[in-house]
């Protein structure tokens, strides 16, 4: 029973993050930040890296083939959500649909996957007994 609650809370976290993205996207205007070239794309990548990571945690908590393919599936789901979000923005006055935003979303998911792999390898290397390669 406890494992089921843990899985549900992981899906709830991913759903809450997706809802926050939707709420921001539904707003006709967003607060203006500093005019830094590319900041919008960096923010998209960061937001969708977090979404991909939350989706990965939810998927990896399960069993079977989904658990094994958790990262690729998490990245694809985050990207598809990003694409749907861009389409959604096309219908919001003052907002637009931007292919490069969707690509930044994909980059964020891939970046999260790569960071996870890198951190996992470092942790595994630290656990190795001395003298083993």
C-alpha positions in Angstrom: 0.0 0.0 0.0 2.8 2.4 0.9 4.5 1.9 -2.5 1.3 2.8 -4.3 1.1 6.0 -2.3 4.7 6.8 -3.2 3.9 6.3 -6.9 0.7 8.4 -6.7 2.6 11.2 -5.0 5.2 11.2 -7.8 2.5 11.4 -10.5 0.8 14.1 -8.5 4.1 16.1 -8.5 4.5 15.8 -12.2 0.8 16.7 -12.7 1.1 19.8 -10.5 4.2 20.9 -12.4 2.4 20.4 -15.7 -0.6 22.4 -14.3 1.7 25.2 -13.3 3.1 25.3 -16.9 -0.4 25.4 -18.3 -1.4 28.2 -15.9 1.5 30.3 -17.0 0.9 29.6 -20.6 -2.8 30.6 -20.3 -1.8 34.0 -19.1 -2.0 36.7 -21.9 1.0 38.5 -20.4 4.0 37.3 -18.4 6.1 39.5 -16.2 8.9 41.1 -18.2 12.4 40.1 -17.1 15.7 41.4 -18.2 16.3 41.6 -21.9 18.9 38.8 -22.2 19.2 37.1 -25.6 18.1 33.5 -25.4 16.8 33.8 -21.8 13.4 32.6 -22.9 14.8 29.4 -24.4 16.9 28.8 -21.3 13.9 29.1 -19.1 11.9 26.8 -21.4 14.7 24.2 -21.2 14.9 24.5 -17.4 11.1 24.2 -16.9 10.9 21.1 -19.1 14.0 19.6 -17.6 12.2 19.6 -14.3 9.0 18.2 -15.9 11.0 15.4 -17.6 12.7 14.6 -14.3 9.4 14.5 -12.4 7.9 12.2 -15.2 11.0 10.0 -15.0 10.6 9.6 -11.2 6.9 8.6 -11.6 7.6 6.2 -14.5 10.7 4.7 -12.7 8.6 3.9 -9.6 6.6 1.4 -11.6 7.5 -2.0 -12.8 8.3 -3.9 -16.0 9.3 -2.4 -19.4 8.0 1.1 -18.6 10.6 1.3 -15.7 13.4 0.2 -18.0 12.4 2.8 -20.6 11.6 5.5 -18.1 14.0 8.2 -19.3 13.2 8.0 -23.1 9.5 7.9 -22.3 9.8 10.8 -19.8 11.6 13.0 -22.5 9.0 12.1 -25.1 6.1 12.9 -22.8 7.6 16.2 -21.7 8.3 17.1 -25.3 4.7 16.2 -26.4 3.4 18.3 -23.5 5.6 21.2 -24.6 4.2 20.9 -28.2 0.6 20.8 -26.9 1.4 23.8 -24.7 2.7 25.8 -27.8 -0.5 24.9 -29.7 -2.5 26.0 -26.6 -0.6 29.4 -26.6 -1.7 30.0 -30.2 -5.2 30.5 -28.9 -4.3 32.9 -26.1 -4.5 36.6 -27.0 -1.0 38.1 -26.8 0.8 34.7 -26.9 2.1 32.7 -29.9 3.1 29.3 -30.9 6.9 29.0 -31.3 8.6 25.9 -32.8 11.9 27.0 -31.2 10.3 27.0 -27.7 9.2 23.4 -28.3 12.7 22.5 -29.3 14.0 24.2 -26.2 11.5 22.0 -24.2 13.0 18.9 -25.9 16.5 20.1 -25.2 15.6 20.5 -21.5 14.3 16.9 -21.3 17.4 15.5 -22.9 19.6 17.7 -20.7 17.9 16.3 -17.6 18.4 12.7 -18.9 22.1 13.4 -19.5 22.6 15.0 -16.1 21.0 12.0 -14.5 23.2 9.6 -16.3 26.3 11.7 -15.5 25.4 11.9 -11.8 24.5 8.2 -11.7 27.9 7.3 -13.2 29.8 9.5 -10.7 27.9 7.9 -7.8 28.7 4.4 -9.1 32.4 5.3 -9.5 32.5 6.5 -5.8 31.1 3.2 -4.6 33.7 1.1 -6.5 36.3 -0.5 -4.2 39.8 0.9 -4.7 41.9 -0.8 -7.4 38.9 -1.9 -9.6 38.2 -0.4 -12.9 
